[in-house]
Amino acid sequence: MTGTTRTSEGLEPRRAKLLFRSWHRGMREMDLILGRFADAEIGVLTSDEIDQYERLLDISDTDLLPWITGQQPIPENLGLPILHKVIAARDVSV
């Protein structure tokens, strides 16, 4: 059981793959953060946001988790506005 509340039914293949990847990170904390975000947002993200989200999912959990939780500052050169959207969604659901 993954915890997902959304199926990939009706999603284009790229979005369905990102939904799956969001729930299968390897670190349960990141599964919950990114999986819940994807459940809520994957169907409405713009094409640019999908590109950014795909790049975000390529970042290792050990780097990403401290940025999302605020334990470390987000590197200025990262340049992924979708990360701030993930953080905002996490703050609302806490």
C-alpha positions, 0 to 999 in steps of 0.5 A: 500500500502506497498511501496514494488517494489518486489513481493514474487513470485519465492521466497522460503517461508522463504525469502517471509516471511522475505520480508513481515516482512521487510515491516510490522515493525510497524514503517514507517521509519523501513518499508522503510529502511528494506523494500527497503533493502529486495526488493533489496537483499532478493533474493541474500542473502546467507543462513548465511545472511538469518539467520542473517537477520531473527535475525535482524528482531527480534530486536525492531524498537526502538533499531534498528533505532538508530543503523542504523541511527548512533544516537547510536553505534551498540553494540559490542556483536550484531555480525550481519554483515548483519546490516552493509550491511543494513546500507551500502545500506541505505547510498547508497540510501539516 
